[in-house]
Amino acid sequence: MLIRPRLTDYHGIMLAQEDADFAIPFFGEDIPLYVDPFLMWRSPSQQDMALHGALLAAFNYLGQLALTGRQDEAVNALIAASECDEVGLGSSPTRRGKRIGKAKAEELLAIFRRIPHYATHGLSHIEELQLFVEGISKDRISDFACSFLKSFLIDFTIDQCRRLGIPTEPKTVSNVWDPRSRTFVEVTTTLPIDPTDNSPLLLVPKRWLRFVPWISYEEYFEKHCPQDEISHEPENLTRVEVLQYNRDNYGVIAAYVAAKERAFQDAVNDPLFSQIPVRSARGKLAQIKKLPTGKTDGADAKYEAAVGQLLPSLLYPNLDFAKLQARTDSGVSIRDLIFYNTRRTPFLQELHADYGSKQITFEMKNVAAVERTHVDQLNRYMADELGRFGVFVCRTPLTRAIMQRAIDLWSGQRKAIVTLTDTDLEQMVEVFDSKQRDPIEVVAKKYVEFRRACP
């Protein structure tokens, strides 16, 4: 069984996140990123700019409905747009969010009445709502954007699935905004499915995603908010007081938004995984080399933590990090690093072809010497989708007897175990620093050495 499967891995499509045009969704959990509409506004793509215009047109239309006596219609539409479960973005562990209530929808629509500029011209960026209404933050802005652009996301998803061979099934998708009727409708189409609950999935372009919107309340409060004007005790200033001030002083918000627009070139999407800097990598390596073997003063936990931070960065983007896996084998606690095999290099393709490795296990051992029981534990774990290839991350090379045990496993069961020692980690950090080679080549070299020792 795959550990923390993604859509592509579940269907046997070995695709690195680096090489995908979209955020590869997990099953049963959200991706902790959000759609930032500003990235569409600042995009050189005419398509993205047009989508941003369509998003604003839809939202501002609801504002005009409220202003012209059709409040209930606008409220119902806004409630429907406030959650988009199909995209799986945010921080929910279940991919299911909660829509706003009627009172919050009315509070949002009241902005068009309260601020004359919006009544006349509408919003320029829906992210501005964060600066006026309590409880509206990055997750809600992201959901609004996805809901009003769901028709595009359906087309984008279908196109990506056809390109990659991702299976789809007929599904009816609710709350798809129709710009002609200017209402939400149901659409029957074919989409990929989350097998855990048979719900449809929508893929989202990576180029739209950030951890924090370019226009955000937090940055406004820290760098642009005239705190001294709002309160004589700015250190005790509450969010409610700031939002009230903003509603009465639109010029301050207009100046902040204009400043963010002028700095548009600095607004870029956030990667789904960020490698640690070279300096930090060297620091982790130094920390590892100083640690004693064993469990004294928590050395084993410190070793696992340092290796767990170092290896995902060294191996990216050839191996996408899946999970730090804790398991118990015969009463012994074992810590593994699990990676998705992207088949991005000939070496990784060979591991998939010869050992069935859809995922690769790196077992961390802060011991003076790896013992036979450790080999047997890893042997039992190398099965099914995890494949018959595993890696020990330990302090020193295997003794001759333990190496022979690993060779015997290859001879009898065609299972391969390679070892990364402190010296190997040091070499991986060196090539990570130089950028002239890839750290995965060190793992490949260790595999070649292992195979040469086999009969």
URNOR-V385313 format. One record per pair of residues at least 24 apart in sequence whose ideal C-beta (glycine too) atoms are under 10 Angstrom apart, sorted by the first residue. I is the first residue (numbers start at 1). J is the second residue. If there is no record, write none. Layout:
i->(I | I)
j->(J | J)
//
This chain:
i->(1 | 1 | 1 | 1 | 2 | 2 | 2 | 2 | 2 | 2 | 2 | 2 | 2 | 3 | 3 | 3 | 3 | 3 | 3 | 3 | 3 | 3 | 3 | 3 | 3 | 4 | 4 | 4 | 4 | 4 | 4 | 4 | 4 | 4 | 5 | 5 | 5 | 5 | 5 | 5 | 5 | 6 | 6 | 6 | 6 | 7 | 7 | 7 | 7 | 7 | 7 | 7 | 7 | 7 | 7 | 7 | 8 | 8 | 8 | 8 | 8 | 8 | 8 | 9 | 9 | 9 | 9 | 9 | 9 | 9 | 9 | 10 | 10 | 10 | 10 | 10 | 10 | 10 | 10 | 11 | 11 | 11 | 11 | 11 | 11 | 11 | 12 | 12 | 12 | 12 | 13 | 13 | 13 | 13 | 13 | 13 | 14 | 14 | 14 | 14 | 14 | 14 | 14 | 14 | 14 | 14 | 14 | 15 | 15 | 15 | 15 | 15 | 15 | 15 | 16 | 16 | 16 | 16 | 16 | 16 | 16 | 16 | 16 | 16 | 16 | 17 | 17 | 17 | 17 | 17 | 17 | 17 | 17 | 17 | 17 | 18 | 18 | 18 | 18 | 18 | 18 | 18 | 18 | 18 | 18 | 19 | 19 | 19 | 20 | 20 | 20 | 20 | 20 | 20 | 20 | 20 | 21 | 21 | 21 | 21 | 21 | 21 | 21 | 21 | 21 | 21 | 22 | 22 | 22 | 22 | 22 | 22 | 22 | 22 | 22 | 22 | 22 | 22 | 22 | 23 | 23 | 23 | 23 | 23 | 23 | 23 | 23 | 23 | 23 | 24 | 24 | 24 | 24 | 24 | 25 | 25 | 25 | 25 | 25 | 25 | 25 | 25 | 25 | 25 | 25 | 26 | 26 | 26 | 26 | 27 | 27 | 27 | 27 | 27 | 27 | 27 | 27 | 27 | 28 | 28 | 28 | 28 | 28 | 28 | 28 | 28 | 28 | 28 | 29 | 29 | 29 | 29 | 29 | 29 | 29 | 29 | 30 | 30 | 30 | 30 | 30 | 30 | 30 | 30 | 30 | 30 | 30 | 30 | 30 | 31 | 31 | 31 | 31 | 31 | 31 | 31 | 31 | 31 | 32 | 32 | 32 | 32 | 32 | 32 | 32 | 33 | 33 | 33 | 33 | 33 | 33 | 33 | 33 | 33 | 33 | 33 | 33 | 33 | 33 | 33 | 33 | 34 | 34 | 34 | 34 | 34 | 34 | 34 | 34 | 34 | 34 | 34 | 34 | 34 | 34 | 34 | 34 | 34 | 34 | 34 | 34 | 34 | 35 | 35 | 35 | 35 | 35 | 35 | 35 | 35 | 35 | 35 | 35 | 35 | 35 | 35 | 35 | 35 | 35 | 35 | 35 | 35 | 36 | 36 | 36 | 36 | 36 | 36 | 36 | 36 | 36 | 36 | 36 | 36 | 36 | 36 | 36 | 36 | 36 | 36 | 36 | 37 | 37 | 37 | 37 | 37 | 37 | 37 | 37 | 37 | 37 | 37 | 37 | 37 | 38 | 38 | 38 | 38 | 38 | 38 | 38 | 38 | 38 | 38 | 38 | 38 | 38 | 38 | 38 | 39 | 39 | 39 | 39 | 39 | 39 | 39 | 39 | 39 | 39 | 39 | 39 | 40 | 40 | 40 | 40 | 40 | 41 | 41 | 41 | 41 | 41 | 41 | 41 | 41 | 42 | 42 | 42 | 42 | 42 | 42 | 42 | 42 | 42 | 43 | 43 | 43 | 43 | 43 | 45 | 45 | 47 | 48 | 48 | 48 | 48 | 50 | 51 | 51 | 51 | 51 | 51 | 51 | 51 | 52 | 52 | 52 | 52 | 52 | 54 | 54 | 54 | 54 | 54 | 54 | 55 | 55 | 55 | 55 | 55 | 55 | 55 | 55 | 55 | 55 | 55 | 56 | 56 | 56 | 56 | 56 | 56 | 57 | 57 | 57 | 57 | 58 | 58 | 58 | 58 | 58 | 58 | 58 | 58 | 58 | 58 | 59 | 59 | 59 | 59 | 59 | 59 | 59 | 59 | 59 | 60 | 60 | 60 | 60 | 60 | 60 | 60 | 61 | 61 | 61 | 61 | 61 | 62 | 62 | 62 | 62 | 62 | 62 | 63 | 63 | 63 | 63 | 63 | 63 | 63 | 63 | 63 | 63 | 64 | 64 | 64 | 64 | 65 | 65 | 65 | 66 | 66 | 66 | 66 | 66 | 66 | 66 | 66 | 66 | 67 | 67 | 67 | 67 | 67 | 71 | 71 | 71 | 71 | 72 | 72 | 73 | 73 | 74 | 74 | 74 | 74 | 74 | 75 | 75 | 75 | 75 | 75 | 75 | 75 | 75 | 75 | 76 | 76 | 76 | 76 | 77 | 77 | 77 | 77 | 77 | 77 | 77 | 77 | 78 | 78 | 78 | 78 | 78 | 78 | 78 | 78 | 79 | 79 | 79 | 80 | 80 | 80 | 80 | 80 | 80 | 80 | 81 | 81 | 81 | 81 | 81 | 81 | 81 | 81 | 81 | 81 | 81 | 81 | 82 | 82 | 82 | 82 | 82 | 82 | 82 | 82 | 83 | 83 | 83 | 83 | 83 | 83 | 83 | 84 | 84 | 84 | 84 | 84 | 84 | 84 | 84 | 84 | 84 | 84 | 84 | 84 | 85 | 85 | 85 | 85 | 85 | 85 | 85 | 85 | 85 | 86 | 86 | 86 | 86 | 86 | 86 | 86 | 86 | 86 | 86 | 86 | 86 | 86 | 86 | 86 | 86 | 86 | 86 | 87 | 87 | 87 | 87 | 87 | 87 | 87 | 87 | 87 | 87 | 87 | 87 | 88 | 88 | 88 | 88 | 88 | 88 | 89 | 89 | 89 | 89 | 89 | 89 | 89 | 89 | 89 | 89 | 90 | 90 | 90 | 90 | 90 | 91 | 91 | 92 | 94 | 94 | 95 | 95 | 95 | 95 | 95 | 96 | 96 | 97 | 97 | 97 | 99 | 99 | 99 | 100 | 100 | 100 | 100 | 100 | 100 | 101 | 104 | 104 | 104 | 104 | 104 | 107 | 107 | 107 | 107 | 107 | 108 | 108 | 108 | 108 | 108 | 108 | 110 | 111 | 111 | 114 | 114 | 114 | 115 | 115 | 115 | 115 | 115 | 115 | 115 | 116 | 117 | 117 | 117 | 117 | 118 | 123 | 124 | 124 | 124 | 124 | 124 | 125 | 125 | 125 | 125 | 125 | 125 | 126 | 126 | 127 | 127 | 127 | 127 | 127 | 127 | 127 | 128 | 128 | 128 | 128 | 128 | 128 | 128 | 128 | 129 | 129 | 130 | 130 | 130 | 130 | 130 | 130 | 130 | 130 | 131 | 131 | 131 | 131 | 131 | 131 | 131 | 131 | 131 | 131 | 131 | 131 | 131 | 131 | 131 | 131 | 132 | 132 | 132 | 132 | 132 | 132 | 132 | 132 | 133 | 133 | 133 | 134 | 134 | 134 | 134 | 134 | 134 | 134 | 135 | 136 | 136 | 137 | 137 | 137 | 137 | 137 | 138 | 138 | 138 | 138 | 138 | 138 | 138 | 141 | 141 | 141 | 142 | 142 | 142 | 142 | 142 | 145 | 145 | 145 | 146 | 146 | 146 | 147 | 147 | 147 | 147 | 148 | 148 | 148 | 148 | 148 | 149 | 149 | 149 | 149 | 149 | 150 | 150 | 150 | 150 | 150 | 150 | 150 | 151 | 151 | 151 | 151 | 151 | 151 | 151 | 152 | 152 | 152 | 153 | 153 | 153 | 153 | 153 | 154 | 154 | 154 | 154 | 154 | 154 | 154 | 155 | 156 | 156 | 156 | 156 | 157 | 157 | 157 | 157 | 157 | 157 | 157 | 157 | 157 | 158 | 158 | 158 | 158 | 158 | 158 | 159 | 160 | 160 | 160 | 161 | 161 | 161 | 161 | 161 | 162 | 164 | 166 | 166 | 166 | 166 | 166 | 167 | 167 | 168 | 168 | 168 | 168 | 169 | 169 | 169 | 170 | 171 | 171 | 171 | 171 | 172 | 173 | 173 | 174 | 205 | 206 | 206 | 206 | 206 | 207 | 207 | 208 | 209 | 209 | 209 | 209 | 210 | 210 | 210 | 210 | 211 | 211 | 211 | 211 | 211 | 212 | 213 | 213 | 214 | 214 | 214 | 214 | 214 | 214 | 214 | 215 | 215 | 215 | 215 | 215 | 215 | 215 | 216 | 217 | 217 | 217 | 219 | 219 | 220 | 220 | 220 | 220 | 220 | 220 | 220 | 223 | 223 | 224 | 224 | 224 | 224 | 224 | 224 | 224 | 225 | 225 | 225 | 226 | 271 | 271 | 272 | 273 | 273 | 273 | 273 | 273 | 273 | 274 | 274 | 275 | 275 | 275 | 275 | 275 | 275 | 275 | 276 | 276 | 276 | 276 | 276 | 276 | 276 | 277 | 278 | 278 | 278 | 278 | 278 | 278 | 279 | 280 | 280 | 280 | 281 | 281 | 281 | 281 | 281 | 281 | 281 | 281 | 281 | 281 | 281 | 282 | 282 | 282 | 282 | 282 | 282 | 283 | 283 | 283 | 284 | 284 | 284 | 284 | 284 | 284 | 284 | 284 | 285 | 285 | 285 | 285 | 285 | 285 | 285 | 285 | 285 | 286 | 286 | 288 | 288 | 288 | 288 | 288 | 288 | 288 | 289 | 289 | 289 | 289 | 289 | 291 | 291 | 291 | 292 | 292 | 292 | 293 | 293 | 293 | 293 | 293 | 293 | 293 | 293 | 294 | 294 | 294 | 295 | 295 | 299 | 300 | 300 | 300 | 300 | 300 | 300 | 301 | 301 | 302 | 303 | 303 | 303 | 303 | 303 | 303 | 303 | 303 | 304 | 304 | 304 | 304 | 304 | 304 | 304 | 305 | 305 | 306 | 306 | 306 | 307 | 307 | 307 | 307 | 307 | 307 | 307 | 307 | 307 | 307 | 308 | 308 | 308 | 308 | 308 | 308 | 310 | 310 | 310 | 310 | 310 | 310 | 310 | 311 | 311 | 311 | 311 | 311 | 311 | 311 | 311 | 311 | 311 | 311 | 312 | 312 | 312 | 313 | 313 | 313 | 314 | 314 | 314 | 314 | 314 | 314 | 314 | 314 | 314 | 314 | 315 | 315 | 315 | 315 | 315 | 315 | 315 | 315 | 315 | 315 | 316 | 316 | 316 | 317 | 317 | 317 | 317 | 318 | 318 | 318 | 318 | 318 | 318 | 318 | 318 | 318 | 318 | 318 | 319 | 319 | 319 | 319 | 319 | 319 | 319 | 319 | 319 | 320 | 320 | 322 | 322 | 322 | 323 | 324 | 325 | 325 | 325 | 325 | 325 | 325 | 327 | 327 | 327 | 329 | 329 | 329 | 329 | 329 | 329 | 329 | 330 | 330 | 330 | 330 | 332 | 332 | 332 | 334 | 334 | 334 | 334 | 334 | 334 | 334 | 334 | 335 | 335 | 335 | 335 | 335 | 335 | 336 | 336 | 336 | 336 | 336 | 336 | 336 | 336 | 336 | 336 | 336 | 337 | 337 | 337 | 337 | 337 | 337 | 338 | 338 | 339 | 341 | 341 | 341 | 341 | 344 | 344 | 345 | 345 | 345 | 345 | 345 | 346 | 347 | 347 | 347 | 347 | 347 | 347 | 347 | 347 | 348 | 348 | 348 | 348 | 350 | 350 | 350 | 351 | 351 | 351 | 351 | 351 | 351 | 351 | 352 | 352 | 354 | 354 | 354 | 354 | 354 | 355 | 355 | 355 | 355 | 355 | 355 | 355 | 355 | 355 | 356 | 356 | 356 | 356 | 356 | 356 | 356 | 356 | 356 | 357 | 357 | 357 | 357 | 357 | 357 | 357 | 357 | 358 | 358 | 358 | 358 | 359 | 359 | 359 | 359 | 359 | 360 | 360 | 360 | 360 | 360 | 360 | 361 | 361 | 361 | 361 | 361 | 361 | 361 | 362 | 362 | 362 | 362 | 362 | 362 | 362 | 363 | 363 | 363 | 363 | 363 | 363 | 364 | 364 | 364 | 364 | 364 | 365 | 365 | 365 | 365 | 365 | 366 | 366 | 366 | 367 | 367 | 367 | 367 | 368 | 368 | 368 | 369 | 369 | 369 | 369 | 369 | 369 | 369 | 369 | 370 | 370 | 370 | 370 | 370 | 370 | 370 | 370 | 370 | 370 | 370 | 370 | 371 | 371 | 371 | 371 | 371 | 372 | 372 | 372 | 372 | 374 | 374 | 374 | 374 | 375 | 375 | 375 | 375 | 375 | 375 | 375 | 376 | 376 | 378 | 378 | 378 | 378 | 379 | 379 | 379 | 379 | 379 | 379 | 382 | 382 | 382 | 382 | 382 | 383 | 383 | 387 | 387 | 388 | 388 | 388 | 388 | 388 | 389 | 389 | 389 | 389 | 389 | 389 | 390 | 390 | 390 | 390 | 391 | 391 | 391 | 391 | 391 | 391 | 391 | 391 | 392 | 392 | 392 | 392 | 392 | 393 | 393 | 393 | 393 | 393 | 393 | 394 | 394 | 394 | 394 | 394 | 395 | 395 | 395 | 395 | 396 | 396 | 396 | 397 | 397 | 397 | 398 | 403 | 403 | 404 | 406 | 406 | 406 | 407 | 407 | 407 | 407 | 407 | 408 | 408 | 409 | 410 | 410 | 410 | 410 | 410 | 411 | 411 | 414 | 416 | 416 | 416 | 416 | 417 | 417 | 418 | 418 | 418 | 418 | 418 | 418 | 418 | 418 | 418 | 419 | 419 | 419 | 420 | 421)
j->(383 | 384 | 385 | 386 | 27 | 322 | 338 | 340 | 358 | 359 | 384 | 385 | 386 | 322 | 323 | 325 | 336 | 338 | 339 | 340 | 358 | 359 | 361 | 385 | 386 | 28 | 29 | 321 | 322 | 323 | 325 | 338 | 340 | 359 | 195 | 196 | 322 | 340 | 358 | 359 | 385 | 31 | 320 | 322 | 340 | 88 | 161 | 164 | 166 | 167 | 192 | 193 | 194 | 195 | 201 | 203 | 164 | 165 | 166 | 192 | 320 | 340 | 342 | 320 | 322 | 340 | 341 | 342 | 358 | 359 | 385 | 166 | 167 | 192 | 193 | 194 | 195 | 358 | 385 | 161 | 164 | 165 | 166 | 167 | 192 | 195 | 165 | 352 | 358 | 385 | 164 | 165 | 166 | 167 | 342 | 343 | 320 | 340 | 341 | 342 | 343 | 344 | 348 | 349 | 352 | 357 | 358 | 164 | 166 | 320 | 340 | 342 | 343 | 344 | 316 | 317 | 318 | 319 | 320 | 340 | 341 | 342 | 343 | 344 | 348 | 206 | 271 | 272 | 273 | 316 | 317 | 320 | 321 | 340 | 342 | 206 | 271 | 272 | 273 | 316 | 317 | 318 | 320 | 342 | 344 | 317 | 342 | 344 | 160 | 164 | 203 | 205 | 206 | 272 | 320 | 342 | 156 | 159 | 160 | 163 | 164 | 203 | 204 | 205 | 206 | 207 | 153 | 156 | 157 | 160 | 164 | 202 | 203 | 204 | 205 | 206 | 207 | 208 | 209 | 87 | 88 | 89 | 203 | 204 | 205 | 206 | 208 | 209 | 272 | 203 | 206 | 272 | 320 | 340 | 86 | 87 | 88 | 89 | 95 | 192 | 194 | 201 | 202 | 203 | 204 | 88 | 95 | 194 | 322 | 88 | 95 | 193 | 194 | 195 | 196 | 197 | 199 | 201 | 88 | 92 | 93 | 94 | 95 | 96 | 194 | 195 | 196 | 197 | 88 | 90 | 91 | 92 | 93 | 94 | 95 | 196 | 85 | 87 | 88 | 89 | 90 | 91 | 92 | 93 | 94 | 95 | 96 | 97 | 139 | 87 | 88 | 89 | 90 | 91 | 95 | 204 | 209 | 272 | 89 | 90 | 91 | 92 | 209 | 211 | 272 | 89 | 90 | 91 | 138 | 142 | 204 | 206 | 208 | 209 | 210 | 211 | 212 | 269 | 270 | 271 | 272 | 87 | 89 | 90 | 91 | 137 | 138 | 139 | 140 | 141 | 142 | 143 | 145 | 146 | 204 | 208 | 209 | 210 | 211 | 212 | 213 | 270 | 84 | 87 | 89 | 138 | 139 | 141 | 142 | 143 | 144 | 145 | 146 | 149 | 153 | 204 | 205 | 208 | 209 | 210 | 213 | 269 | 125 | 127 | 138 | 141 | 142 | 145 | 207 | 208 | 209 | 210 | 211 | 212 | 213 | 214 | 215 | 216 | 267 | 269 | 270 | 125 | 126 | 127 | 141 | 142 | 144 | 145 | 148 | 149 | 208 | 213 | 214 | 215 | 125 | 126 | 127 | 141 | 208 | 210 | 213 | 214 | 215 | 216 | 257 | 260 | 261 | 264 | 267 | 205 | 207 | 208 | 209 | 210 | 213 | 214 | 264 | 267 | 268 | 269 | 270 | 145 | 149 | 205 | 207 | 208 | 124 | 125 | 127 | 214 | 215 | 261 | 264 | 267 | 214 | 260 | 261 | 263 | 264 | 265 | 266 | 267 | 268 | 207 | 208 | 264 | 267 | 269 | 205 | 207 | 152 | 152 | 205 | 207 | 208 | 152 | 145 | 148 | 149 | 152 | 153 | 205 | 208 | 124 | 125 | 126 | 145 | 149 | 148 | 149 | 151 | 152 | 177 | 179 | 123 | 125 | 126 | 144 | 145 | 146 | 147 | 148 | 149 | 152 | 177 | 122 | 123 | 124 | 125 | 126 | 148 | 122 | 148 | 179 | 182 | 126 | 144 | 147 | 148 | 149 | 177 | 178 | 179 | 182 | 184 | 108 | 112 | 122 | 123 | 126 | 129 | 144 | 145 | 148 | 112 | 118 | 121 | 122 | 123 | 124 | 126 | 122 | 148 | 177 | 179 | 182 | 105 | 108 | 109 | 112 | 148 | 182 | 108 | 109 | 110 | 111 | 112 | 113 | 118 | 119 | 122 | 123 | 109 | 112 | 119 | 122 | 109 | 112 | 182 | 105 | 106 | 108 | 109 | 110 | 111 | 112 | 113 | 119 | 109 | 112 | 113 | 118 | 119 | 105 | 106 | 109 | 110 | 102 | 106 | 182 | 183 | 105 | 106 | 108 | 109 | 112 | 100 | 101 | 102 | 103 | 104 | 105 | 106 | 108 | 109 | 102 | 105 | 183 | 184 | 105 | 147 | 148 | 175 | 177 | 182 | 183 | 184 | 102 | 104 | 105 | 106 | 108 | 109 | 144 | 147 | 104 | 105 | 175 | 105 | 147 | 174 | 175 | 177 | 183 | 184 | 105 | 140 | 143 | 144 | 145 | 146 | 147 | 148 | 150 | 175 | 177 | 184 | 108 | 136 | 139 | 140 | 143 | 144 | 147 | 175 | 139 | 140 | 143 | 144 | 146 | 147 | 175 | 142 | 143 | 144 | 145 | 146 | 147 | 148 | 149 | 150 | 153 | 175 | 202 | 204 | 143 | 146 | 174 | 175 | 194 | 199 | 200 | 201 | 202 | 146 | 147 | 150 | 153 | 154 | 157 | 171 | 173 | 174 | 175 | 191 | 194 | 199 | 200 | 201 | 202 | 203 | 204 | 142 | 143 | 145 | 146 | 147 | 150 | 153 | 157 | 201 | 202 | 203 | 204 | 194 | 199 | 201 | 202 | 203 | 204 | 138 | 139 | 142 | 143 | 145 | 146 | 202 | 204 | 208 | 209 | 138 | 139 | 140 | 142 | 143 | 138 | 139 | 139 | 196 | 197 | 194 | 196 | 197 | 199 | 201 | 197 | 199 | 139 | 140 | 143 | 140 | 143 | 175 | 133 | 135 | 136 | 140 | 143 | 144 | 135 | 133 | 134 | 135 | 136 | 140 | 132 | 133 | 134 | 135 | 136 | 132 | 133 | 135 | 136 | 140 | 144 | 247 | 247 | 250 | 247 | 248 | 250 | 246 | 247 | 248 | 249 | 250 | 253 | 254 | 250 | 250 | 251 | 253 | 254 | 250 | 257 | 215 | 254 | 257 | 258 | 261 | 213 | 214 | 215 | 257 | 260 | 261 | 213 | 215 | 213 | 214 | 215 | 216 | 217 | 257 | 260 | 215 | 220 | 246 | 250 | 253 | 254 | 256 | 257 | 215 | 217 | 213 | 215 | 216 | 217 | 218 | 220 | 243 | 246 | 215 | 216 | 217 | 220 | 221 | 224 | 225 | 242 | 243 | 246 | 247 | 250 | 252 | 253 | 256 | 257 | 217 | 242 | 243 | 244 | 246 | 247 | 250 | 253 | 243 | 246 | 247 | 217 | 238 | 239 | 240 | 242 | 243 | 244 | 239 | 217 | 243 | 212 | 213 | 216 | 217 | 218 | 210 | 211 | 212 | 213 | 216 | 217 | 218 | 213 | 215 | 216 | 204 | 208 | 209 | 210 | 213 | 204 | 208 | 213 | 202 | 204 | 208 | 175 | 176 | 177 | 184 | 175 | 176 | 177 | 179 | 184 | 176 | 177 | 202 | 204 | 208 | 174 | 175 | 176 | 177 | 184 | 187 | 202 | 176 | 177 | 178 | 179 | 185 | 187 | 189 | 177 | 202 | 205 | 191 | 202 | 203 | 204 | 205 | 187 | 189 | 190 | 191 | 200 | 202 | 203 | 189 | 202 | 203 | 204 | 205 | 189 | 190 | 191 | 192 | 200 | 201 | 202 | 203 | 204 | 189 | 190 | 191 | 192 | 202 | 203 | 203 | 192 | 203 | 205 | 190 | 191 | 192 | 201 | 203 | 190 | 192 | 191 | 192 | 193 | 201 | 203 | 192 | 193 | 192 | 193 | 200 | 201 | 193 | 198 | 200 | 200 | 198 | 199 | 200 | 201 | 200 | 200 | 202 | 200 | 269 | 269 | 270 | 271 | 272 | 268 | 269 | 269 | 269 | 270 | 271 | 272 | 267 | 268 | 269 | 270 | 269 | 270 | 271 | 272 | 274 | 270 | 260 | 267 | 260 | 261 | 263 | 264 | 266 | 267 | 268 | 253 | 256 | 257 | 259 | 260 | 261 | 267 | 260 | 242 | 243 | 246 | 256 | 260 | 246 | 252 | 253 | 256 | 257 | 259 | 260 | 256 | 259 | 252 | 253 | 255 | 256 | 257 | 259 | 260 | 252 | 253 | 256 | 252 | 316 | 317 | 320 | 312 | 313 | 316 | 317 | 320 | 321 | 313 | 316 | 312 | 313 | 314 | 315 | 316 | 317 | 432 | 309 | 310 | 312 | 313 | 314 | 316 | 432 | 313 | 313 | 429 | 432 | 433 | 434 | 435 | 433 | 309 | 310 | 313 | 309 | 310 | 313 | 314 | 425 | 428 | 429 | 430 | 432 | 433 | 439 | 310 | 426 | 429 | 430 | 432 | 433 | 309 | 310 | 429 | 308 | 309 | 310 | 311 | 313 | 314 | 425 | 429 | 310 | 314 | 422 | 425 | 426 | 428 | 429 | 430 | 432 | 426 | 429 | 366 | 393 | 395 | 422 | 425 | 426 | 429 | 395 | 422 | 423 | 425 | 426 | 366 | 395 | 422 | 366 | 368 | 395 | 365 | 366 | 367 | 368 | 369 | 394 | 395 | 396 | 366 | 367 | 368 | 366 | 367 | 366 | 333 | 335 | 364 | 365 | 366 | 367 | 335 | 366 | 366 | 335 | 364 | 365 | 366 | 367 | 393 | 394 | 395 | 335 | 336 | 337 | 364 | 365 | 366 | 393 | 335 | 364 | 364 | 366 | 425 | 335 | 337 | 362 | 364 | 365 | 366 | 393 | 394 | 420 | 425 | 335 | 336 | 337 | 362 | 364 | 393 | 337 | 393 | 425 | 428 | 429 | 432 | 439 | 337 | 339 | 362 | 364 | 391 | 393 | 420 | 425 | 428 | 439 | 443 | 337 | 339 | 362 | 429 | 432 | 439 | 425 | 428 | 429 | 431 | 432 | 438 | 439 | 440 | 442 | 443 | 339 | 360 | 362 | 428 | 432 | 438 | 439 | 440 | 442 | 443 | 342 | 439 | 440 | 342 | 344 | 438 | 440 | 342 | 343 | 344 | 345 | 347 | 348 | 438 | 439 | 440 | 441 | 443 | 344 | 345 | 348 | 359 | 360 | 362 | 439 | 440 | 443 | 344 | 359 | 359 | 360 | 361 | 359 | 364 | 359 | 361 | 362 | 363 | 381 | 386 | 363 | 377 | 381 | 373 | 374 | 376 | 377 | 378 | 380 | 381 | 373 | 376 | 377 | 380 | 373 | 374 | 377 | 361 | 363 | 364 | 365 | 374 | 377 | 378 | 381 | 362 | 363 | 364 | 365 | 366 | 393 | 360 | 361 | 362 | 363 | 364 | 378 | 381 | 386 | 390 | 391 | 393 | 361 | 362 | 363 | 364 | 391 | 393 | 362 | 386 | 391 | 385 | 386 | 387 | 389 | 438 | 440 | 438 | 440 | 441 | 443 | 444 | 444 | 438 | 440 | 441 | 443 | 444 | 445 | 447 | 448 | 389 | 440 | 443 | 444 | 389 | 444 | 447 | 387 | 388 | 389 | 416 | 443 | 444 | 447 | 387 | 389 | 387 | 388 | 389 | 414 | 416 | 382 | 386 | 387 | 388 | 389 | 390 | 414 | 415 | 416 | 382 | 383 | 384 | 385 | 386 | 387 | 388 | 389 | 414 | 382 | 385 | 386 | 387 | 388 | 389 | 390 | 416 | 384 | 385 | 386 | 387 | 384 | 385 | 386 | 387 | 389 | 386 | 387 | 389 | 390 | 391 | 443 | 386 | 387 | 389 | 390 | 391 | 392 | 417 | 390 | 391 | 392 | 393 | 418 | 420 | 443 | 390 | 391 | 392 | 393 | 394 | 417 | 391 | 392 | 393 | 394 | 420 | 392 | 393 | 394 | 395 | 419 | 393 | 394 | 395 | 392 | 394 | 395 | 396 | 394 | 395 | 396 | 394 | 395 | 396 | 397 | 398 | 399 | 401 | 402 | 394 | 395 | 396 | 397 | 398 | 399 | 402 | 403 | 405 | 406 | 417 | 419 | 398 | 399 | 401 | 402 | 405 | 399 | 401 | 402 | 405 | 398 | 402 | 405 | 417 | 402 | 403 | 405 | 406 | 408 | 409 | 417 | 405 | 409 | 406 | 409 | 415 | 417 | 405 | 406 | 409 | 413 | 415 | 417 | 409 | 413 | 415 | 416 | 417 | 413 | 415 | 415 | 416 | 413 | 414 | 415 | 416 | 417 | 414 | 415 | 416 | 417 | 418 | 447 | 415 | 416 | 417 | 418 | 416 | 417 | 418 | 419 | 420 | 443 | 446 | 447 | 417 | 418 | 419 | 420 | 421 | 419 | 420 | 421 | 422 | 424 | 425 | 419 | 420 | 421 | 422 | 424 | 421 | 422 | 423 | 425 | 421 | 422 | 423 | 421 | 423 | 424 | 450 | 450 | 453 | 453 | 450 | 453 | 454 | 450 | 451 | 453 | 454 | 455 | 454 | 455 | 454 | 450 | 451 | 453 | 454 | 455 | 454 | 455 | 454 | 447 | 450 | 451 | 454 | 447 | 450 | 443 | 444 | 445 | 446 | 447 | 448 | 449 | 450 | 451 | 446 | 449 | 450 | 446 | 446)
//
